[in-house]
Amino acid sequence: MISIDSYGLRLCSFQAELFERSIQSLDCGSKIFIRRFMYSELAVRLDSGSYYYEASGIEDAFDELERQYGKTEYGHQKFSAEEMHWIGYIYRYWAYTYEKSSKHLFKFIKPEKLRTLFFPYHSLDPAQAIERILESNGTGDIDQIARGVEILRRVRRKYNSSIG
């Protein structure tokens, strides 16, 4: 885990505004927008840190998503502007500080779940909110595969030292 810095905070603010403005700017439902975004080439560039240097605005980001996926009116449920802002901010903060891809985070925690956590966690520091989400899932680490591999290695070393 790395500490958030001013660059990371700017990325968080950009994504939060993008998510919030998607409510008025796009015809699709909030869950559809979030899924498309989290799997997009745009999200990959945000994950890598390169997008911020492109100096593109919110409208450019919407245009890019539309070019990648096409226009859609699928899904009618819209989250509130406050929920979308927070969800966008949390996803980016998490991706930045834990160095995880947007796609990985989307698979780990769906937007519907984050929406249910908005009221209890939105007033917390983002790092605290993420820690509580991880604790509620029974883990302090979202990379379960790496954790499992490390456990297997320890068991194997212990076994090998006991027989040899």
C-alpha positions as a Python dict, from the first residue, in 0.01 Angstrom:
ca = {
    (1, 'M'): (0, 0, 0),
    (2, 'I'): (125, 345, -85),
    (3, 'S'): (30, 680, 63),
    (4, 'I'): (-200, 910, -123),
    (5, 'D'): (-31, 1222, -260),
    (6, 'S'): (-152, 1535, -439),
    (7, 'Y'): (-138, 1358, -775),
    (8, 'G'): (-350, 1070, -644),
    (9, 'L'): (-598, 1313, -490),
    (10, 'R'): (-638, 1489, -827),
    (11, 'L'): (-710, 1154, -993),
    (12, 'C'): (-966, 1076, -722),
    (13, 'S'): (-1136, 1412, -774),
    (14, 'F'): (-1143, 1364, -1151),
    (15, 'Q'): (-1301, 1020, -1125),
    (16, 'A'): (-1548, 1136, -860),
    (17, 'E'): (-1663, 1421, -1083),
    (18, 'L'): (-1683, 1188, -1384),
    (19, 'F'): (-1904, 944, -1193),
    (20, 'E'): (-2123, 1222, -1055),
    (21, 'R'): (-2172, 1393, -1392),
    (22, 'S'): (-2256, 1062, -1560),
    (23, 'I'): (-2603, 1092, -1408),
    (24, 'Q'): (-2693, 1397, -1618),
    (25, 'S'): (-2466, 1334, -1918),
    (26, 'L'): (-2547, 971, -2001),
    (27, 'D'): (-2870, 785, -2066),
    (28, 'C'): (-2761, 453, -1917),
    (29, 'G'): (-2808, 344, -1557),
    (30, 'S'): (-2540, 403, -1296),
    (31, 'K'): (-2439, 38, -1263),
    (32, 'I'): (-2396, 11, -1640),
    (33, 'F'): (-2183, 324, -1650),
    (34, 'I'): (-1963, 204, -1362),
    (35, 'R'): (-1911, -141, -1516),
    (36, 'R'): (-1822, 9, -1853),
    (37, 'F'): (-1587, 258, -1694),
    (38, 'M'): (-1409, 7, -1468),
    (39, 'Y'): (-1336, -217, -1770),
    (40, 'S'): (-1246, 69, -2004),
    (41, 'E'): (-918, 171, -2162),
    (42, 'L'): (-966, 502, -1982),
    (43, 'A'): (-963, 326, -1644),
    (44, 'V'): (-648, 137, -1744),
    (45, 'R'): (-475, 468, -1815),
    (46, 'L'): (-599, 612, -1486),
    (47, 'D'): (-466, 302, -1309),
    (48, 'S'): (-125, 351, -1468),
    (49, 'G'): (-124, 723, -1392),
    (50, 'S'): (-80, 827, -1752),
    (51, 'Y'): (-428, 974, -1807),
    (52, 'Y'): (-374, 1280, -1594),
    (53, 'Y'): (-99, 1401, -1826),
    (54, 'E'): (-335, 1394, -2122),
    (55, 'A'): (-510, 1704, -1986),
    (56, 'S'): (-849, 1580, -2102),
    (57, 'G'): (-1169, 1691, -1942),
    (58, 'I'): (-1484, 1516, -1828),
    (59, 'E'): (-1657, 1553, -2165),
    (60, 'D'): (-1354, 1405, -2340),
    (61, 'A'): (-1373, 1107, -2103),
    (62, 'F'): (-1742, 1055, -2184),
    (63, 'D'): (-1662, 1076, -2556),
    (64, 'E'): (-1387, 817, -2518),
    (65, 'L'): (-1615, 578, -2331),
    (66, 'E'): (-1881, 622, -2599),
    (67, 'R'): (-1626, 551, -2874),
    (68, 'Q'): (-1512, 236, -2694),
    (69, 'Y'): (-1856, 96, -2608),
    (70, 'G'): (-2110, 289, -2815),
    (71, 'K'): (-2413, 472, -2687),
    (72, 'T'): (-2656, 287, -2465),
    (73, 'E'): (-2977, 353, -2281),
    (74, 'Y'): (-2955, 22, -2098),
    (75, 'G'): (-3038, 34, -1730),
    (76, 'H'): (-3262, 298, -1582),
    (77, 'Q'): (-3163, 298, -1217),
    (78, 'K'): (-2958, 605, -1136),
    (79, 'F'): (-2774, 642, -809),
    (80, 'S'): (-2778, 983, -641),
    (81, 'A'): (-2510, 1237, -732),
    (82, 'E'): (-2360, 1206, -383),
    (83, 'E'): (-2343, 826, -406),
    (84, 'M'): (-2182, 837, -750),
    (85, 'H'): (-1928, 1098, -637),
    (86, 'W'): (-1829, 888, -336),
    (87, 'I'): (-1819, 559, -529),
    (88, 'G'): (-1597, 714, -797),
    (89, 'Y'): (-1368, 864, -535),
    (90, 'I'): (-1342, 542, -331),
    (91, 'Y'): (-1271, 324, -632),
    (92, 'R'): (-988, 554, -750),
    (93, 'Y'): (-845, 605, -399),
    (94, 'W'): (-843, 229, -352),
    (95, 'A'): (-686, 162, -692),
    (96, 'Y'): (-419, 424, -631),
    (97, 'T'): (-321, 340, -273),
    (98, 'Y'): (-342, -39, -307),
    (99, 'E'): (-201, -37, -661),
    (100, 'K'): (-489, -249, -793),
    (101, 'S'): (-658, -223, -1130),
    (102, 'S'): (-1006, -83, -1164),
    (103, 'K'): (-1117, -414, -1312),
    (104, 'H'): (-982, -604, -1010),
    (105, 'L'): (-1165, -374, -769),
    (106, 'F'): (-1488, -399, -966),
    (107, 'K'): (-1470, -777, -939),
    (108, 'F'): (-1391, -753, -568),
    (109, 'I'): (-1667, -510, -471),
    (110, 'K'): (-1962, -425, -691),
    (111, 'P'): (-2114, -76, -707),
    (112, 'E'): (-2439, -199, -548),
    (113, 'K'): (-2242, -300, -239),
    (114, 'L'): (-2058, 33, -228),
    (115, 'R'): (-2392, 208, -261),
    (116, 'T'): (-2519, 32, 52),
    (117, 'L'): (-2204, 147, 234),
    (118, 'F'): (-2239, 512, 131),
    (119, 'F'): (-2441, 628, 433),
    (120, 'P'): (-2236, 455, 703),
    (121, 'Y'): (-1895, 529, 545),
    (122, 'H'): (-1916, 847, 337),
    (123, 'S'): (-1809, 1071, 624),
    (124, 'L'): (-1501, 861, 702),
    (125, 'D'): (-1156, 921, 562),
    (126, 'P'): (-1135, 711, 243),
    (127, 'A'): (-851, 500, 387),
    (128, 'Q'): (-1065, 418, 692),
    (129, 'A'): (-1366, 335, 476),
    (130, 'I'): (-1157, 95, 267),
    (131, 'E'): (-1014, -70, 580),
    (132, 'R'): (-1365, -125, 715),
    (133, 'I'): (-1482, -269, 384),
    (134, 'L'): (-1188, -509, 385),
    (135, 'E'): (-1256, -605, 748),
    (136, 'S'): (-1623, -668, 675),
    (137, 'N'): (-1516, -907, 397),
    (138, 'G'): (-1303, -1093, 648),
    (139, 'T'): (-972, -984, 508),
    (140, 'G'): (-729, -699, 529),
    (141, 'D'): (-602, -780, 183),
    (142, 'I'): (-796, -797, -142),
    (143, 'D'): (-538, -1012, -315),
    (144, 'Q'): (-652, -1349, -185),
    (145, 'I'): (-451, -1548, -439),
    (146, 'A'): (-119, -1395, -330),
    (147, 'R'): (-217, -1447, 32),
    (148, 'G'): (-304, -1813, -36),
    (149, 'V'): (23, -1873, -220),
    (150, 'E'): (219, -1731, 74),
    (151, 'I'): (35, -1959, 318),
    (152, 'L'): (107, -2262, 99),
    (153, 'R'): (475, -2169, 82),
    (154, 'R'): (497, -2145, 460),
    (155, 'V'): (325, -2483, 502),
    (156, 'R'): (556, -2639, 246),
    (157, 'R'): (869, -2497, 413),
    (158, 'K'): (749, -2620, 750),
    (159, 'Y'): (674, -2967, 608),
    (160, 'N'): (1010, -2988, 428),
    (161, 'S'): (1201, -2885, 740),
    (162, 'S'): (1020, -3146, 950),
    (163, 'I'): (1105, -3437, 717),
    (164, 'G'): (1457, -3341, 627),
}
